[in-house]
Amino acid sequence: MDSTDATDPDDRPDRPRLTVGPVHDAELPALVALWQACNLVMPYNDPLDDIAFARGRSHSEVLVGRLDGRPVASVMAGHDGHRGWLYYVAVDPTCRQQGLGTDIVTAGEDWLRRHGVRKVLLMIRETNTAVKAFYEKVGYNAVPRVVMERWL
Ligand SMILES: CC(C)(COP(=O)(O)OP(=O)(O)OC[C@H]1O[C@@H](n2cnc3c(N)ncnc32)[C@H](O)[C@@H]1OP(=O)(O)O)[C@@H](O)C(=O)NCCC(=O)NCCS
C-alpha cells in the first residue's frame, strides 16, 4: 500500500493495538459471544466443539486479540500438512475500522509461518461476500476453485 495512503492502519500511530495469544479458558464465553455478534456461528457448528478441536494443537490454534485485556478479535489458524487455513476471523463490531482486523489476520499468518506454512487459504460464505474487499486490502486474491464437502 502507498505509504501516503491515509487509510493505511499503520499510518495511524495512535490507533489501538491488539495483544494476541491463545484463548484462555476464562475467555471462552466472550469468544463465543464475539463470534455470535459477528454472525460466524452456524447451526451446524458448535463453537465450543470447534474451539476444543483446534486450540493448543501442534497444527492449529485459536488466537484471541485483546484490548486492555478484553477479547475483541479472533482467528483460528491451522494447517492440513500442506496449506494453512484461517477461520473465525472476527473483530468486535464496536472496534472495527481501526486496523484490528488487519492485525488479527497478520497474527494468524505469523502463527502459520512459524509452523512452516507457505500459503494461506480461507473461505468466505456466499452470504458474506462483502468481506472480500477487506481481504483484498490485506493482500488476498480470489482464486477460481470449487470447494466441495462431505460430512464424515
Ligand atoms: C472483516 C472484519 C474482521 C474486519 O475488521 P476491521 O477491524 O474492521 O478491519 P480493518 O480495520 O483492519 O480493515 C482493513 C481495511 O479493510 C476495510 N474493510 C474492513 N471491513 C470491510 C468490509 N466488511 N467491507 C469492505 N472493506 C472492509 C477497511 O475499511 C480497511 O480499509 P482501509 O485500509 O482502506 O482503511 C470485521 O468486519 C468482522 O469481524 N466482520 C464480521 C466477521 C466476518 O465476516 N469475518 C470474516 C469471515 S470469512
Ligand as a Chemical Component Dictionary entry (heavy atoms), coordinates in Angstrom:
data_LIG
# 
_chem_comp.id                   LIG 
_chem_comp.type                 NON-POLYMER 
_chem_comp.pdbx_formal_charge   0 
_chem_comp.three_letter_code    LIG 
# 
loop_
_chem_comp_atom.comp_id 
_chem_comp_atom.atom_id 
_chem_comp_atom.alt_atom_id 
_chem_comp_atom.type_symbol 
_chem_comp_atom.charge 
_chem_comp_atom.model_Cartn_x 
_chem_comp_atom.model_Cartn_y 
_chem_comp_atom.model_Cartn_z 
_chem_comp_atom.pdbx_ordinal 
LIG C1  C1  C 0 -13.903 -8.410  8.444  1  
LIG C2  C2  C 0 -13.501 -7.797  9.789  2  
LIG C3  C3  C 0 -12.660 -8.786  10.571 3  
LIG C4  C4  C 0 -12.690 -6.520  9.502  4  
LIG O1  O1  O 0 -12.280 -5.971  10.753 5  
LIG P1  P1  P 0 -11.769 -4.460  10.861 6  
LIG O2  O2  O 0 -11.147 -4.331  12.215 7  
LIG O3  O3  O 0 -12.844 -3.523  10.512 8  
LIG O4  O4  O 0 -10.645 -4.431  9.741  9  
LIG P2  P2  P 0 -9.546  -3.288  9.470  10 
LIG O5  O5  O 0 -9.880  -2.064  10.253 11 
LIG O6  O6  O 0 -8.203  -3.886  9.664  12 
LIG O7  O7  O 0 -9.797  -3.013  7.917  13 
LIG C5  C5  C 0 -8.765  -3.073  6.962  14 
LIG C6  C6  C 0 -9.308  -2.492  5.674  15 
LIG O8  O8  O 0 -10.417 -3.275  5.186  16 
LIG C7  C7  C 0 -11.580 -2.449  5.042  17 
LIG N1  N1  N 0 -12.743 -3.222  5.461  18 
LIG C8  C8  C 0 -12.951 -3.744  6.684  19 
LIG N2  N2  N 0 -14.131 -4.406  6.697  20 
LIG C9  C9  C 0 -14.640 -4.297  5.455  21 
LIG C10 C10 C 0 -15.832 -4.772  4.853  22 
LIG N3  N3  N 0 -16.734 -5.504  5.510  23 
LIG N4  N4  N 0 -16.035 -4.453  3.561  24 
LIG C11 C11 C 0 -15.152 -3.707  2.873  25 
LIG N5  N5  N 0 -13.995 -3.228  3.391  26 
LIG C12 C12 C 0 -13.759 -3.530  4.671  27 
LIG C13 C13 C 0 -11.348 -1.290  5.992  28 
LIG O9  O9  O 0 -12.082 -0.169  5.590  29 
LIG C14 C14 C 0 -9.861  -1.079  5.865  30 
LIG O10 O10 O 0 -9.606  -0.372  4.686  31 
LIG P3  P3  P 0 -8.581  0.861   4.681  32 
LIG O11 O11 O 0 -7.227  0.230   4.903  33 
LIG O12 O12 O 0 -8.771  1.449   3.343  34 
LIG O13 O13 O 0 -8.996  1.742   5.813  35 
LIG C15 C15 C 0 -14.756 -7.389  10.597 36 
LIG O14 O14 O 0 -15.563 -6.538  9.806  37 
LIG C16 C16 C 0 -15.590 -8.564  11.050 38 
LIG O15 O15 O 0 -15.355 -9.109  12.128 39 
LIG N6  N6  N 0 -16.619 -8.940  10.260 40 
LIG C17 C17 C 0 -17.547 -9.990  10.660 41 
LIG C18 C18 C 0 -16.921 -11.360 10.652 42 
LIG C19 C19 C 0 -16.513 -11.796 9.277  43 
LIG O16 O16 O 0 -17.217 -11.631 8.294  44 
LIG N7  N7  N 0 -15.321 -12.435 9.218  45 
LIG C20 C20 C 0 -14.775 -12.981 8.000  46 
LIG C21 C21 C 0 -15.257 -14.372 7.800  47 
LIG S1  S1  S 0 -14.608 -15.064 6.271  48 
# 
loop_
_chem_comp_bond.comp_id 
_chem_comp_bond.atom_id_1 
_chem_comp_bond.atom_id_2 
_chem_comp_bond.value_order 
_chem_comp_bond.pdbx_ordinal 
LIG C1  C2  SING 1  
LIG C2  C3  SING 2  
LIG C2  C4  SING 3  
LIG C2  C15 SING 4  
LIG C4  O1  SING 5  
LIG O1  P1  SING 6  
LIG P1  O2  DOUB 7  
LIG P1  O3  SING 8  
LIG P1  O4  SING 9  
LIG O4  P2  SING 10 
LIG P2  O5  DOUB 11 
LIG P2  O6  SING 12 
LIG P2  O7  SING 13 
LIG O7  C5  SING 14 
LIG C5  C6  SING 15 
LIG C6  O8  SING 16 
LIG C6  C14 SING 17 
LIG O8  C7  SING 18 
LIG C7  N1  SING 19 
LIG C7  C13 SING 20 
LIG N1  C8  SING 21 
LIG N1  C12 SING 22 
LIG C8  N2  DOUB 23 
LIG N2  C9  SING 24 
LIG C9  C10 SING 25 
LIG C9  C12 DOUB 26 
LIG C10 N3  SING 27 
LIG C10 N4  DOUB 28 
LIG N4  C11 SING 29 
LIG C11 N5  DOUB 30 
LIG N5  C12 SING 31 
LIG C13 O9  SING 32 
LIG C13 C14 SING 33 
LIG C14 O10 SING 34 
LIG O10 P3  SING 35 
LIG P3  O11 DOUB 36 
LIG P3  O12 SING 37 
LIG P3  O13 SING 38 
LIG C15 O14 SING 39 
LIG C15 C16 SING 40 
LIG C16 O15 DOUB 41 
LIG C16 N6  SING 42 
LIG N6  C17 SING 43 
LIG C17 C18 SING 44 
LIG C18 C19 SING 45 
LIG C19 O16 DOUB 46 
LIG C19 N7  SING 47 
LIG N7  C20 SING 48 
LIG C20 C21 SING 49 
LIG C21 S1  SING 50 
# 
